[in-house]
Amino acid sequence: MNKKRITSHQVNYGKRIAPIKTVELFSADEWEDFIEEWTELKKSLYFETEKFGGAGDKGRDVVGYKSDKNLSDYKWDCFQCKHYETPLRPTQVYQEFGKLLYYCYLGEYPVPNNYYFVAPKGCGTSLSKLLQNEEQLKEAIINNWDLYCKSKITKEPIELKDDFLLYVQNFNFRIFSKIHTKNIIEDHKVHSNHLTRFGGGLPERDKLSEDDIPDSIQTNETVYVKQLFKAYGSQNGEKYENKEQLDEVPHYSDHFDRARISFHHAEQLRNFSRDSLPVETFEDFQNEIFDGIVDIVDEDHSDGFVRVKEVEKEARKIVIASNPLKDVSIINDRSGICHQLANDKRITWT
């Protein structure tokens, strides 16, 4: 059975606020940032993503480019971000329809493949019905142009007549639709900022057993392994080049096995952090260990193996107060990070 480690957050705070409720507390800017993060996950769909927002966006908040944006006829999707306390109503977005129609008419940008409304509380019944019926949507925009669009897009009034009216009448209104917030949140779970936005504590971390450690030395282990061989040799004058030679000296062999276990624990923690937290979180954790052991590394020791053991001992004592990984880290991680640092050539044993 695959056992999980329980985090201190789960014990201390219990049930957390649902993300679907948390997004309602976002500011408008936070909502746009959140949608931008979500589009970043859609690399299979988009060549590039970009957030405009603010004055001068010409009706574009977040954009997903399906082709090179430097081409005149690039393909793209538009995500219109609205953050209101209630579901969106047609009167709140007529201006957004108008902006897109007007700037596409002027050729400021191509007609998007899709134009999505994204709002924490979604679209209300009236707007949803319009989005499902292109003829009714077209009629509603034309009938409401003077009230909600004519004087709301540019400083000069925009009359809906002549060529522009003909353009609107022939426009493909099927591009307009909505995306449910719950689906966005579900997709966002794999983003490294998900936990920093919604909290709730880290997920359970898988336990790592000796059976999970490969028998053979992996390519990503060669540097710290060679350093350990030199450390052992510095104590007794022997030259070690492989694990089999260590079998003749049980306390070297046993230590080597423990070192590999701890290294793989630290590697697992690195991967766990990469999947759950911003990229710099593990680096910060690793740097705190480095700062705690570097003076011990630099001290005089009778041999390299003594230095290894003293550094590992010190690493296990270090108290990490703020890094979120403290809730899921174990003693083996700290020893393992010492060997990661050796593997990265930040420290040496001899």
VEXZAVEX-20238 format. One record per atom (N, C-alpha, C, O): residue in one letter; x, y, z. Coordinates in steps of 0.1 Angstrom, whole numbers, plus 5000, padded with zeros to 4 digits. Layout:
N
aXYZ ...
This chain:
350
m500849885000 m500050005000 m500950125000 m501950135007 n500550234992 n501350354991 n500950445002 n499950515002 k501850455012 k501550535024 k501950685021 k502750715013 k501250775028 k501450915027 k501850975040 k501450935051 r502651085039 r503051155051 r502051265054 r501651335044 i501551275066 i500651375070 i501351505073 i502351505081 t500951625068 t501651745070 t501151815083 t500051785088 s501951895089 s501551965101 s500352065098 s499552085107 h500352115086 h499252205083 h497852135084 h496952195089 q497852015079 q496551945080 q496051925094 q494951935097 v497051905103 v496751885117 v496352015124 v495352015132 n497052125121 n496852245127 n495652325122 n495052395130 y495352315110 y494352405104 y493152335099 y492052395096 g493152205097 g492052135092 g491552175079 g492352195070 k490252175077 k489652205064 k489952345059 k489852435067 r490252355046 r490552485041 r489452545033 r488552475029 i489552675030 i488552745021 i488652695007 i489752685002 a487552655001 a487552604987 a488152704978 a487752824979 p488952674968 p489452764958 p488452844951 p488552954947 i487252774948 i486152834941 i485652964949 i485153054943 k485852954962 k485453074970 k486653174971 k486353294972 t487853124971 t488953214973 t489153304961 t489453424963 v488853254949 v488953344937 v487953464938 v488253564931 e486953444945 e485953554947 e486553674955 e486153784954 l487653644962 l488353744970 l489453814963 l490053904968 f489853754951 f490953814944 f490553964940 f489353994938 s491554044938 s491354174931 s491254144916 s491554034912 a490854254909 a490754234894 a492154204888 a492254114879 d493154264893 d494554234888 d494954094892 d495554024883 e494654044904 e495053914908 e494253814899 e494853704895 w493053844895 w492253754887 w492953744873 w493053634867 e493353854868 e494053854855 e495353774855 e495653694847 d496053794866 d497353714868 d497053564869 d497853484863 f495953534876 f495653394877 f495253334864 f495653224861 i494553404856 i494153354843 i495353344834 i495453254826 e496353434835 e497553434827 e498353304831 e498853234822 e498453274844 e499053154849 e498453024843 e499052934838 w497053034842 w496352914837 w496652894822 w496852784818 t496753004815 t497052994800 t498452944798 t498752874788 e499352974807 e500752924806 e500852774806 e501752714800 l499852714812 l499852564813 l499352504799 l499552384798 k498852584790 k498252524778 k499252534767 k499052594756 k500452484769 k501552494759 k501252414747 k501752444736 s500352314748 s500052234736 s499152314727 s498952274715 l498452414732 l497552494724 l498152624719 l497752674708 y499052684727 y499452814724 y500952824722 y501752774729 f501352904711 f502652934708 f503253024719 f504453014722 e502453114724 e502853204734 e501653264741 e500553264735 t501753304753 t500653374760 t501153514765 t502353534767 e500153604766 e500553734770 e499353804777 e498253784774 k499653884787 k498653954794 k498754104791 k499854164791 f497654164786 f497654304783 f497054374796 f497754424804 g495654384796 g495054444808 g495354594808 g496354644803 g494454664815 g494754804817 g494354894805 g493854844795 a494655024806 a494355114795 a495155074783 a496355044783 g494555084771 g495255064759 g495254914755 g495954884745 d494454824762 d494554684758 d493654654746 d493654544741 k492754754742 k491954744730 k491054614731 k490854544722 g490554594744 g489654484745 g490254344748 g489654244747 r491554344750 r492354214753 r492854214767 r493654304770 d492554114774 d493154104788 d494254004788 d495454044790 v493953874785 v494953774783 v494753704770 v493653684765 v495853684763 v495853634749 v496653504748 v497753494754 g496153414741 g496953294738 g497153294723 g496153274715 y498453294718 y498753304704 y498853154699 y499653084704 k498153124689 k498252994683 k499252984672 k499652884667 s499753104668 s500853114658 s501753234662 s501353314671 d502753264654 d503653374657 d502953504656 d502353534646 k502953584667 k502153704667 k502753814658 k502153914656 n503953794653 n504653884644 n504053874630 n504353954621 l503353764627 l502753754614 l501453834614 l500753844624 s501153884602 s499953974601 s498653904603 s497653954608 d498553774600 d497353694601 d497453594612 d496953484611 y498153624623 y498353534634 y496953484639 y495953554639 k496953364645 k495853304651 k495953314666 k496953304672 w494753344672 w494853374687 w493453354693 w492453354687 d493553334706 d492353324715 d492353444725 d493453474730 c491253494728 c491153604738 c490453564750 c489353494749 f490953594762 f490353564775 f490053694781 f490953764786 q488753724782 q488353854788 q488053834802 q487053754806 c488753894811 c488753874825 c487853974832 c488054094831 k486753924838 k485854014846 k485753964860 k485553844862 h485854054870 h485754024884 h484754104891 h484954214895 y483554044892 y482354114898 y481854024910 y482153904911 e481054084918 e480554014930 e479353924925 e478853844933 t478853944913 t477753874908 t478053814895 t479053854889 p477353714890 p477553654877 p477453774866 p476653864868 l478153754855 l478153864845 l476853874838 l476153774835 r476454004836 r475254034829 r475554104816 r476654154815 p474654094806 p475054154793 p475354304794 p476254344786 t474754374802 t475054524803 t476454544808 t476954654806 q477054444815 q478454464820 q479554434809 q480654464811 v479054374798 v480054334788 v479754384774 v480554344765 y478654454772 y478454504758 y479654584753 y479954574741 q480254664762 q481354744758 q482554654753 q483254694744 e482654534759 e483754444755 e483554394742 e484454374733 f482254354739 f481854314725 f482254424716 f482754404705 g481854544719 g482054654710 g483454684707 g483854714696 k484354674718 k485754694715 k486354594705 k487054634696 l485954474707 l486554374698 l486054394684 l486854384674 l484754424682 l484254444669 l484854564662 l485254554650 y485054674670 y485554794664 y487054774660 y487454814649 y487854724669 y489254714666 y489554604655 y490554614648 c488754504655 c488854404644 c488554474630 c489154444620 y487454554631 y487054624619 y488154714614 y488454724602 l488854784623 l489954874619 l491254794615 l492154854609 g491254664618 g492454584614 g493554594625 g494754564621 e493254644637 e494254654647 e494754514651 e495954504655 y493954414650 y494354274652 y493354184645 y492254224642 p493754054641 p492853964634 p491653924643 p491753944656 v490653884637 v489553824645 v490053704652 v490553614646 p489853694665 p490353574673 p489553444669 p488353454664 n490253334671 n489553204669 n488453184679 n487353134676 n488753224691 n487853214702 n487953334712 n489053394713 y486853374717 y486753484727 y486053434739 y484853414738 y486753424750 y486153364762 y485953464773 y486853544776 f484753464779 f484553534791 f484953454803 f484453334804 v485753504812 v486153424824 v485953514836 v486453624837 a485053474845 a484753544857 a484553454869 a484053344867 p484953494881 p484853404893 p483453344894 p483253224898 k482453424892 k481053374894 k480353344880 k479153314880 g481153334870 g480653294857 g479753394851 g479653514854 c478953344841 c478053434834 c476653404839 c476253284841 g475853504840 g474453484844 g473553424833 g474053404822 t472353394837 t471453334827 t471253414814 t471353354803 s471053544815 s470853624803 s472053624794 s471853604782 l473253644799 l474453644791 l474653504785 l475053494773 s474453404793 s474653264788 s473753234777 s474253164767 k472553274777 k471653254766 k472053324754 k471953264743 l472553444755 l473053514743 l474253454737 l474353444725 l475153394746 l476353334740 l476053204733 l476753154725 q474853144736 q474453024729 q473653044716 q473352954709 n473353174714 n472553204702 n473153324695 n472953434699 e473853304684 e474653404677 e473753514672 e474053634672 e472553484666 e471653584661 e471053674672 e470953794670 q470753614683 q470253694694 q471353784700 q471053894704 l472553734700 l473653804705 l473953924696 l474154034701 k473953904683 k474154014673 k473154114675 k473454234675 e471854074676 e470754174677 e470854254690 e470654374690 a471254184701 a471354254714 a472454364713 a472354474719 i473554324707 i474754424706 i474354544698 i474554654701 i473754514686 i473254624677 i472254714684 i472354844684 n471254654691 n470254734698 n470754814710 n470254924713 n471854764716 n472354834728 n473654914725 n474254964734 w473954934712 w475254994708 w475255144713 w476255184720 d474255214711 d474255354714 d474355374729 d475055474734 l473755294737 l473755304752 l475055264758 l475555324768 y475655154754 y476755094761 y478055094753 y479155074759 c478055124740 c479355124732 c479655254725 c480855294725 k478755324720 k478955434711 k479955534717 k480955574710 s479855574730 s480755674736 s481655614747 s482155684755 k481755474747 k482555414758 k483855354753 k484555294761 i484155354740 i485255284735 i486455384732 i487555354736 t486155494725 t487155594722 t486555734727 t485455744730 k487455834726 k487055964730 k485956014720 k485056084724 e486155984708 e485156024698 e484055914697 e484355794697 p482755954696 p481655854695 p481855764682 p482255814672 i481555644683 i481655544672 i480255514668 i479455444675 e479855554656 e478555534651 e478555394645 e479455354637 l477455324647 l477255194641 l476455204629 l475155194629 k477155234618 k476455254605 k477355224593 k478555204595 d476755234582 d477455214569 d478355084569 d477854974573 d479655094565 d480554984564 d480654904577 d480754784578 f480754984588 f480954924601 f479754844605 f479854734611 l478554894603 l477354814606 l477354684597 l476954584602 l477654704585 l477654584576 l478654474581 l478454354581 y479854524586 y480854434592 y480254364604 y480454244605 v479654434613 v479054374625 v477954274621 v477954164627 q477154304611 q476054214607 q476654084601 q475953984602 n477854094596 n478353974589 n479453904598 n480053804594 f479653954610 f480653904619 f480253764624 f479053734626 n481253684627 n481053544632 n480953554647 n481953544654 f479753554652 f479453574667 f479653434674 f479453424686 r479953334667 r480153204673 r481453194681 r481653104688 i482353294678 i483553284685 i483453314700 i484353284708 f482253374704 f482053414718 f481553304727 f480553234723 s482153274738 s481653174747 s482153204761 s482753304764 k482053114770 k482453124784 k483153004789 k483052894783 i483953014799 i484652904805 i484352904820 i484353004827 h483952784825 h483552774839 h484752784848 h485852724846 t484652854859 t485752884868 t486252754874 t487452734876 k485352654877 k485752534884 k486752454874 k487652384879 n486552464861 n487452404852 n488852464852 n489852404850 i488852604853 i490052674853 i490852634865 i492052604865 i490252634877 i490852594889 i491452454889 i492552424894 e490652364883 e491152224882 e492352214874 e493352144877 d492452284863 d493652284854 d494752354861 d495952304860 h494552454869 h495552534876 h496252454887 h497352494892 k495652344891 k496252264902 k497752224900 k498452204909 v498052204887 v499452164884 v500452284883 v501652264881 h499952404884 h500752524884 h501552534897 h501052514908 s502852574896 s503652584908 s503152694917 s503552694929 n502252784913 n501752894922 n500452854928 n499852934935 h499952734925 h498552704930 h498452704945 h497552764951 l499452644952 l499352644967 l499652784973 l499052814983 t500452864966 t500652994972 t499453084970 t499153174977 r498553054960 r497353124958 r496253074967 r495453154972 f496152944969 f494952884975 f495252824989 f494352784996 g496552804992 g496952755005 g496452615007 g496252534997 g496152575019 g495652445022 g496652345026 g496352225029 g497952385026 g499052295029 g499452205017 g498752195007 l500652155018 l501252075008 l500451935007 l499951885018 p500451874996 p499851744995 p500751645002 p501951665006 e500251525004 e501051415011 e502251385002 e502151384990 r503251345009 r504451305002 r504651155003 r504551105014 d504951094992 d505250954992 d506450915001 d507450985001 k506250805008 k507450755015 k508350685006 k507950614996 l509650695008 l510650635000 l511350525008 l511850555019 s511350405003 s512050295010 s513350255003 s513550304992 e514050175009 e515350125003 e515050054990 e515950054981 d513949994989 d513549924977 d513450014965 d513449974953 d513150144968 d512950244957 d514250304952 d514350374942 i515350264959 i516650314955 i517350224944 i517450104947 p517650274933 p518350184923 p519550114928 p520350184935 d519749994925 d520949924929 d522249984923 d523249994930 s522150014910 s523350074903 s523350224905 s522350294906 i524650274905 i524850424906 i524250484893 i524650444882 q523450584895 q522850654884 q523750764879 q524650814886 t523550814866 t524350914860 t524351044868 t525351114868 n523251074875 n523151194882 n523751184896 n523651274904 e524451074899 e525051054912 e526551044912 e527251044922 t527151054900 t528551024899 t529451114906 t530451074912 v529151244907 v530051344913 v530151324928 v531251314934 y528951314935 y529051304949 y529551164953 y530151154964 v529351064945 v529850924948 v531350924947 v532050874956 k531950994937 k533350994936 k533951074948 k535051044953 q533251174952 q533751254964 q533751164977 q534651174985 l532651084978 l532650994990 l533750894989 l534450864999 f534050844977 f535150744976 f536450814980 f537250754987 k536650934976 k537951014980 k537951034995 k538951025002 a536751065001 a536651085016 a537050965023 a537850975033 y536550845019 y536850725026 y538450695024 y539050655034 g538850715012 g540350685010 g541250785018 g542350745021 s540750905020 s541650995028 s541850955042 s542751005049 q540950865047 q541050815060 q542050705062 q542850695072 n542050615052 n542950495054 n543950475042 n544650375042 g544050575034 g545050575023 g544750485011 g545650475002 e543650425011 e543250335000 e542650424989 e542250534991 k542550364977 k541950424965 k540650344962 k540750234957 y539550414963 y538250344961 y537650394948 y537650514945 e537250304939 e536650344926 e535350284924 e534650314914 n534850184932 n533550134930 n533050084944 n533750074954 k531750054944 k531050014956 k531549884961 k531649864974 e531949794953 e532349654957 e533549664966 e533749584975 q534449754963 q535649774971 q535349814986 q536049774995 l534249884987 l533849925001 l533349815010 l533349825022 d532949705003 d532449585011 d533449535021 d533149465031 e534749555018 e535849505027 e535849595040 e536449555050 v535249715040 v535249795051 v533849835055 v533249935049 p533149755063 p531749765066 p531249905069 p530149945065 h532049975077 h531550105082 h531550205070 h530750305070 y532450195060 y532350275048 y531150225039 y530350315035 s531050095038 s529950045030 s528550085035 s527650125028 d528450075048 d527150105054 d526850255053 d525750305050 h527850335055 h527650485053 h527350515039 h526450605036 f527950455030 f527750475015 f526250445012 f525650525005 d525750335017 d524350305015 d523450405021 d522450445014 r523750455033 r522850555039 r522950685031 r521950755030 a524150715026 a524350845018 a523450835006 a522850935002 r523450724999 r522650714987 r521150724990 r520450784982 i520750665001 i519350675005 i518950815007 i517950865003 s519850885015 s519551025018 s519551115006 s518751205004 f520451084996 f520551164984 f519251144976 f518751244971 h518751024975 h517551004968 h516351064975 h515351104968 h516351064988 h515251144995 h515351284991 h514251344989 a516451344991 a516651494987 a516151514973 a515551614970 e516451424964 e516051434950 e514551424949 e513951494941 q513951334957 q512551324957 q511851454962 q510851494957 l512451514973 l511951644978 l512051754967 l511151834966 r513151754960 r513351844949 r512151834939 r511551934935 n511851714935 n510851684925 n509451724931 n508551774924 f509251684943 f508051724950 f507851874951 f506651914948 s508851944953 s508752094954 s508452144940 s507652234938 r509152094930 r508952144916 r507552124912 r507052214904 d506852014916 d505451994912 d504452064920 d503352084916 s504852124932 s503852184941 s504052324944 s503152394949 l505352374942 l505652514947 l506452584937 l506952534927 p506552724938 p507452804929 p508852744929 p509352684938 v509452764917 v510752694914 v511852724924 v512652644927 e511852844930 e512952884939 e512752824953 e513652844961 t511652764956 t511352714970 t512452614974 t512952624985 f512652514966 f513652414969 f515052474970 f515852434979 e515352564961 e516752624961 e516952704974 e518052694979 d515852764978 d515952834991 d516252745003 d517052765012 f515552625002 f515652525013 f517052475013 f517752455023 q517552445001 q518952394999 q519952495004 q520952465010 n519752625001 n520652725005 n520652745020 n521752775026 e519552725027 e519552735041 e520452625047 e521152645057 i520352505041 i521252395046 i522752435043 i523552415052 f522952485032 f524352525028 f524852625038 f525952615043 d524052725041 d524552835050 d524752775064 d525652825072 g524052665068 g524152615081 g525352515082 g525852495093 i525952465071 i527052375072 i528352425067 i529352365069 v528352535060 v529552575052 v530652605062 v531852575058 d530452655074 d531552675083 d532152545088 d533352535090 i531352435089 i531852305093 i532652245082 i533652185084 v532152275069 v532952225058 v534352285057 v535352215054 d534452415061 d535652485060 d536652465071 d537752495071 e536152405082 e537052375094 e538052265090 e537852195081 d539152265098 d540152155097 d539552025103 d539052025114 h539751925095 h539351785100 h540551695097 h541351715088 s540551585105 s541651495103 s541651425089 s542651385084 d540451405084 d540351345071 d538951375065 d538151435072 g538751345052 g537551375045 g536351305051 g535251365051 f536451185055 f535351115061 f534851175073 f533551175076 v535751215082 v535351285094 v534551415090 v533551445097 r535051485080 r534351605076 r532951575071 r531951645075 v532751465063 v531451425059 v530451405070 v529351455071 k530951325080 k530051295091 k529751415100 k528651425105 e530651505102 e530451625110 e529451715103 e528551775109 v529551725090 v528651805082 v527251745082 v526251825083 e527151615080 e525851555080 e525151575094 e523951605095 k525951565104 k525451575118 k524951715120 k523851735126 e525651815115 e525251955116 e523951985108 e523052055113 a523851925096 a522751945088 a521451895094 a520351955093 r521551785102 r520351735108 r519851825119 r518751815123 k520751915125 k520351995136 k519652125131 k519052195139 i519852165119 i519452295114 i517852305115 i517152215110 v517452415120 v516052445122 v515652545110 v516152655109 i514752495102 i514252585091 i512852625095 i511952545096 a512652755097 a511452805103 a510352855093 a509152835095 s510752905081 s509752965072 s509552895059 s508452905054 n510552825054 n510352755041 n509152655042 n509152575051 p508252655032 p507052565033 p507452415032 p506652335037 l508652385027 l509052245027 l509352185040 l509552065042 k509452275050 k509752225064 k508652135069 k508952045077 d507452145064 d506352065068 d506351925063 d505751835068 v507151905052 v507251765046 v508651705046 v508851595042 s509651785051 s510951735050 s511251645062 s510651655073 i512251555060 i512651465071 i514151465072 i514851535064 i514651405082 i516151405085 i516951365073 i517951425070 n516451255066 n517251215055 n517351315044 n518351315037 d516451405043 d516551515033 d517751605035 d518451645026 r517951635048 r519051725052 r520351665049 r521251735044 s520551535052 s521751465049 s521951465034 s523051485028 g520851435027 g520851415013 g521251545006 g521951544996 i520751655011 i521151785005 i522651815006 i523251874997 c523251765017 c524751775017 c525351705005 c526351764999 h524851595001 h525451524990 h524951584977 h525751574967 q523851644977 q523451724965 q524451844963 q524851864951 l524751904974 l525652014973 l527051974968 l527752044960 a527451854973 a528751794968 a528551754953 a529551774945 n527451704949 n527151674935 n527251794926 n527651784915 d526751904932 d526752034924 d528152104925 d528252214920 k529052044932 k530452094934 k530452224942 k531352314940 r529452244950 r529452364959 r530252334972 r530752434978 i530352214975 i531252174986 i532052054982 i531651974973 t533252034989 t534051914987 t534451855000 t534551925010 w534751725000 w535051655013 w536551645015 w537051635026 t537351655004 t538851645006 t539451754999 t540751764999 
